[in-house]
Amino acid sequence: MDIENQNPEHPATLYYDGRCQLCMKEMTRLGRLKNEQLQLADIHQLVDASGLPERDVLLRTLHLRLPDGRLLTGVDANVAAWEYTRYGIWFRWMHWPVLRYVADRV
């Protein structure tokens, strides 16, 4: 994913469950490390969820809306979100076939 040339006026948005302790721990870490091209949005605080899947779907799986409007889910969303940090390369292993199978089920 090439985030170097993205427009900061249209950042990506990662939707997460703000009532999930594990999610909050990762979002706190990601929030400290991310650049301005990624926004974090607590699903429970959304005022306008138009164009997004239903709330229960959002709560079951991590979702990332890219600046071009595409929606990534699960491992793809997680790996892509970490690309907005200097540590993104360290999360790409999650796309390896056997590991992806396991990561998709966690």
Secondary structure, 3 states (H helix, E strand, C coil): CCCCCCCCCCCEEEEECCCCHHHHHHHHHHHHHCCCCEEEEEHHHCCCCCCCCCHHHHHHCCEEECCCCCEEEHHHHHHHHHCCCCCHHHHHHHHCHHHHHHHHHC
